[in-house]
């Protein structure tokens, strides 16, 4: 087990059936948190719970459609019912999407905004009143955005708009919820090796090994990130170690953002792959 920095803290992590969310759930549970794995993927979500419990952690799966308000009310109620309270919300759920603006349908645009941005609004709206009940102990909300906010590229209008919105909502929420002792912060991940990464390989018509090597060239630290890299950042912001940190933005991308020239090569590859 870890250092138990979240001992007995009740946490909801959205999109935690796999990828970054699963990594976050596992790290927080290892640090003593009581974790609700919230996702629409029931089988994978239960597998995450089983993996956490096999290592002595405390976890529960609750099906959550992050775009549905009633679903949000149910998951927050479940946290309070099973753990007696809610201390931490991690708004991690999201989808990737690539398409030129002129080719994009209104329905596609709205779907990306609903999953990536509406979910954050709904999560804060329903979780904050429950966290407020902790009084002076307060709690934390961590929203996962993307470093694409700083380095937008072609075919990323919907994705960039949604993730930029996450950053803005976070800042406003930090202002509004400070009086309730609720800290609200944003994390901007870079390239992370998750199952979602497989779709990137397919888009560029490259093997995973080739794509990882290509992506690594755009990172100052010379490698693509892992879910645990983001999970450790969430752990810090969710813990009492960050009790004087709110409204801040933490970029976790190995220096990818400041190596901007790489994105020109990536865009060229995307155009070539698109034919």
Backbone torsions as a table, in degrees:
resi	resn	phi	psi	omega
1	UNK	NA	161.6	-179.3
2	UNK	-81.0	-154.3	-177.6
3	UNK	-85.0	3.3	178.2
4	UNK	60.6	40.9	179.9
5	UNK	-71.6	-12.5	177.5
6	UNK	-122.8	32.8	-175.6
7	UNK	-53.2	121.2	178.0
8	UNK	63.9	14.8	174.1
9	UNK	-79.9	131.8	178.6
10	UNK	-90.6	122.8	-173.2
11	UNK	-128.0	139.5	170.9
12	UNK	-109.6	127.2	176.4
13	UNK	-121.9	116.0	-179.1
14	UNK	-84.0	153.6	-179.5
15	UNK	60.6	36.7	-172.9
16	UNK	-103.1	16.8	175.8
17	UNK	-74.7	-21.6	-179.6
18	UNK	-162.2	179.8	175.4
19	UNK	59.6	-140.4	-178.5
20	UNK	-59.9	-42.4	-178.3
21	UNK	-60.7	-40.5	177.9
22	UNK	-63.7	-42.6	178.1
23	UNK	-60.5	-40.5	178.5
24	UNK	-64.3	-47.0	-179.0
25	UNK	-59.0	-42.7	-178.0
26	UNK	-66.9	-42.9	-179.5
27	UNK	-67.9	-43.9	-179.7
28	UNK	-64.9	-38.9	177.9
29	UNK	-65.7	-39.3	179.2
30	UNK	-64.0	-24.9	179.1
31	UNK	-93.1	16.0	172.3
32	UNK	97.6	0.7	-178.3
33	UNK	-73.5	151.1	169.7
34	UNK	-95.0	111.9	-166.5
35	UNK	-107.4	132.6	168.3
36	UNK	-101.8	116.3	175.6
37	UNK	-84.5	107.6	-174.9
38	UNK	-110.2	119.9	-175.3
39	UNK	-164.5	162.2	174.9
40	UNK	-84.3	-18.0	-178.7
41	UNK	-86.9	96.7	-173.2
42	UNK	-66.6	-48.7	-176.9
43	UNK	-61.5	-48.6	-179.7
44	UNK	-67.7	-34.5	178.7
45	UNK	-64.1	-42.0	178.5
46	UNK	-68.8	-30.7	175.8
47	UNK	-65.4	-39.7	176.9
48	UNK	-62.3	-43.2	178.3
49	UNK	-61.6	-43.4	179.5
50	UNK	-62.4	-40.1	179.4
51	UNK	-64.3	-40.3	179.3
52	UNK	-66.6	-45.2	-178.9
53	UNK	-66.0	-32.2	-179.7
54	UNK	-65.3	-20.2	178.4
55	UNK	-103.8	15.8	175.8
56	UNK	88.1	8.6	-179.1
57	UNK	-86.4	170.5	-178.8
58	UNK	-114.5	113.6	-177.0
59	UNK	-146.2	154.6	-178.9
60	UNK	-143.4	136.0	176.8
61	UNK	-93.0	134.1	173.0
62	UNK	-133.9	124.4	179.8
63	UNK	-67.3	131.3	-178.1
64	UNK	-140.3	123.4	168.2
65	UNK	-96.6	106.6	-172.4
66	UNK	-66.2	-11.1	178.9
67	UNK	-95.0	-2.8	-175.6
68	UNK	-109.5	119.8	-174.7
69	UNK	-65.1	-39.1	179.3
70	UNK	-62.9	-36.4	178.3
71	UNK	-63.7	-36.7	178.1
72	UNK	-66.3	-43.4	178.5
73	UNK	-58.9	-38.2	-178.8
74	UNK	-67.9	-40.2	-176.9
75	UNK	-71.8	-36.3	176.8
76	UNK	-67.6	-42.3	176.9
77	UNK	-60.1	-37.3	-179.9
78	UNK	-65.6	-39.2	178.3
79	UNK	-62.4	-46.4	-178.6
80	UNK	-66.8	-40.1	-179.2
81	UNK	-66.0	-42.9	-174.6
82	UNK	-87.3	-31.7	-175.8
83	UNK	-114.3	-5.3	177.3
84	UNK	83.2	-4.6	-176.6
85	UNK	-173.8	179.0	171.6
86	UNK	-138.5	126.0	-178.7
87	UNK	-108.8	-36.4	-171.6
88	UNK	-137.6	136.5	170.4
89	UNK	-121.2	130.0	173.8
90	UNK	-115.3	108.4	177.8
91	UNK	-84.9	91.6	-175.0
92	UNK	-109.1	-26.9	-174.1
93	UNK	-55.5	138.4	178.6
94	UNK	-173.1	163.8	176.4
95	UNK	-128.7	150.2	175.6
96	UNK	-95.4	151.9	-179.5
97	UNK	-158.9	134.5	-179.2
98	UNK	-131.0	121.6	176.9
99	UNK	-169.0	144.2	176.2
100	UNK	-64.5	146.0	-178.8
101	UNK	-55.0	-44.9	-175.6
102	UNK	-69.0	-18.5	-179.8
103	UNK	-99.7	-6.8	-174.2
104	UNK	-84.9	137.2	176.5
105	UNK	-85.3	159.1	177.1
106	UNK	-61.5	-36.2	-179.5
107	UNK	-64.4	-41.4	178.2
108	UNK	-64.6	-44.5	178.3
109	UNK	-57.5	-48.8	-176.1
110	UNK	-67.2	-33.1	178.9
111	UNK	-64.4	-44.6	179.5
112	UNK	-63.8	-44.0	178.8
113	UNK	-64.3	-36.7	-179.1
114	UNK	-66.0	-48.4	-177.3
115	UNK	-71.7	-41.3	-173.3
116	UNK	-88.0	-28.6	-174.2
117	UNK	-118.0	-47.9	177.7
118	UNK	-56.2	-35.9	-178.5
119	UNK	-61.2	-37.0	180.0
120	UNK	-69.3	-43.6	176.0
121	UNK	-58.2	-49.4	-178.5
122	UNK	-65.0	-39.1	179.5
123	UNK	-62.0	-47.3	179.4
124	UNK	-64.4	-44.3	-178.0
125	UNK	-56.6	-42.2	-175.4
126	UNK	-91.9	-29.5	-178.1
127	UNK	-81.5	-36.6	-174.9
128	UNK	-56.5	-45.5	179.2
129	UNK	-60.8	-35.2	179.0
130	UNK	-70.7	-41.9	179.4
131	UNK	-67.0	-34.8	-179.4
132	UNK	-57.8	-30.8	-178.0
133	UNK	-66.1	-11.3	177.0
134	UNK	-75.0	-7.2	177.5
135	UNK	66.4	-133.0	-175.9
136	UNK	-66.5	-20.4	178.2
137	UNK	-71.3	-28.8	175.8
138	UNK	58.5	-147.1	-178.9
139	UNK	177.9	-165.4	-174.4
140	UNK	-144.7	147.2	172.0
141	UNK	-123.8	127.5	179.2
142	UNK	-119.6	121.4	-179.0
143	UNK	-106.5	131.5	-179.4
144	UNK	-95.3	116.0	177.9
145	UNK	-102.9	-132.6	179.0
146	UNK	-165.9	148.1	177.7
147	UNK	-73.2	-2.9	172.0
148	UNK	-64.5	-16.6	174.3
149	UNK	-60.4	-34.9	-177.9
150	UNK	-92.1	-26.5	-177.0
151	UNK	-129.9	67.4	-178.6
152	UNK	-65.5	150.3	-179.5
153	UNK	-133.9	171.9	178.1
154	UNK	-59.0	148.1	178.1
155	UNK	66.8	18.3	-177.5
156	UNK	-120.3	21.3	-175.4
157	UNK	-58.2	-51.2	-177.7
158	UNK	-65.5	-44.4	-178.8
159	UNK	-63.4	-48.0	-178.8
160	UNK	-64.7	-39.7	178.7
161	UNK	-62.0	-44.2	-178.5
162	UNK	-66.0	-42.8	-177.5
163	UNK	-74.6	-29.9	173.7
164	UNK	-67.1	-37.5	177.3
165	UNK	-62.6	-38.3	177.3
166	UNK	-57.7	-43.9	-179.5
167	UNK	-62.2	-42.5	-178.8
168	UNK	-69.1	-43.6	178.8
169	UNK	-61.0	-38.4	179.6
170	UNK	-59.5	-46.3	-178.3
171	UNK	-63.1	-42.9	179.1
172	UNK	-65.3	-44.0	179.9
173	UNK	-61.9	-37.6	178.4
174	UNK	-60.5	-39.6	178.7
175	UNK	-68.1	-45.5	-175.4
176	UNK	-71.2	-32.3	-172.2
177	UNK	-100.7	-2.3	-179.7
178	UNK	-58.9	-37.8	-179.5
179	UNK	-65.2	-18.0	179.0
180	UNK	-99.9	11.3	-179.7
181	UNK	61.8	33.2	176.8
182	UNK	-110.7	118.0	179.2
183	UNK	-90.1	137.0	-177.9
184	UNK	-129.7	122.1	-176.2
185	UNK	-137.7	162.1	-178.9
186	UNK	-118.2	142.2	171.8
187	UNK	-117.0	135.7	178.0
188	UNK	-112.0	95.9	178.0
189	UNK	-73.8	155.3	171.2
190	UNK	-101.4	-148.1	177.4
191	UNK	-64.2	123.8	179.4
192	UNK	-126.2	134.5	-179.1
193	UNK	-79.2	98.1	178.7
194	UNK	-135.1	172.5	176.5
195	UNK	-55.3	-29.3	177.9
196	UNK	-62.9	-25.4	-179.2
197	UNK	-64.4	-26.2	179.7
198	UNK	-61.3	-33.6	178.8
199	UNK	-68.4	-30.4	176.8
200	UNK	-66.6	-42.5	178.9
201	UNK	-60.9	-42.0	-179.4
202	UNK	-65.1	-41.0	-178.6
203	UNK	-62.4	-39.8	-178.5
204	UNK	-91.9	1.6	177.6
205	UNK	57.7	46.2	-179.7
206	UNK	-127.5	155.6	172.7
207	UNK	-73.0	163.1	-179.3
208	UNK	-62.1	-40.1	-179.7
209	UNK	-62.6	-43.1	178.9
210	UNK	-63.9	-42.9	-176.6
211	UNK	-68.4	-39.6	177.7
212	UNK	-61.5	-39.9	179.3
213	UNK	-66.4	-41.0	179.2
214	UNK	-64.5	-47.9	-179.7
215	UNK	-61.7	-40.0	-178.2
216	UNK	-60.8	-27.9	179.4
217	UNK	-66.5	-21.5	-179.9
218	UNK	-92.7	6.4	-177.9
219	UNK	-116.4	129.1	-178.1
220	UNK	-57.4	-36.1	-179.0
221	UNK	-83.2	0.4	170.6
222	UNK	77.3	18.9	177.1
223	UNK	-153.7	158.4	172.6
224	UNK	-80.0	146.2	-177.5
225	UNK	-71.5	166.6	176.9
226	UNK	-120.4	156.4	179.3
227	UNK	-51.2	-36.0	-178.5
228	UNK	-64.4	-26.9	177.9
229	UNK	-64.3	-40.4	177.7
230	UNK	-75.5	-39.3	-179.4
231	UNK	-59.0	-40.5	180.0
232	UNK	-66.5	-33.3	176.6
233	UNK	-69.0	-41.2	176.8
234	UNK	-62.5	-42.9	179.1
235	UNK	-55.3	-46.0	179.2
236	UNK	-60.6	-50.5	-176.2
237	UNK	-68.4	-27.2	179.7
238	UNK	-82.9	-20.3	-174.2
239	UNK	-89.4	170.7	177.5
240	UNK	-70.2	-11.1	175.1
241	UNK	-62.1	-24.4	-178.7
242	UNK	-110.2	32.1	-175.2
243	UNK	-67.1	-11.7	177.0
244	UNK	-114.5	24.6	-177.9
245	UNK	-121.1	116.0	175.1
246	UNK	-151.7	150.7	-179.4
247	UNK	70.8	17.2	-176.1
248	UNK	-101.7	167.9	-177.8
249	UNK	-128.1	122.4	-177.5
250	UNK	-115.4	113.3	178.6
251	UNK	-89.2	124.2	-178.6
252	UNK	-123.3	84.7	-174.4
253	UNK	-143.2	16.7	176.8
254	UNK	64.5	19.3	-178.9
255	UNK	88.2	13.6	-178.0
256	UNK	-62.7	-40.3	-176.1
257	UNK	-60.6	-39.8	-176.4
258	UNK	-85.3	0.3	174.2
259	UNK	-104.8	55.8	-169.1
260	UNK	-58.2	-31.9	-174.4
261	UNK	-59.7	-23.7	-179.4
262	UNK	-61.6	-33.4	-176.3
263	UNK	-65.8	-26.9	175.7
264	UNK	-63.2	-41.5	177.8
265	UNK	-65.8	-38.7	-178.6
266	UNK	-65.9	-41.1	178.7
267	UNK	-64.6	-38.8	178.6
268	UNK	-62.3	-41.8	178.4
269	UNK	-63.3	-40.6	-179.5
270	UNK	-63.0	-41.7	-179.9
271	UNK	-65.6	-41.9	-179.6
272	UNK	-65.8	-40.9	-179.8
273	UNK	-66.8	-32.7	-179.2
274	UNK	-74.2	-12.4	177.8
275	UNK	84.1	NA	NA
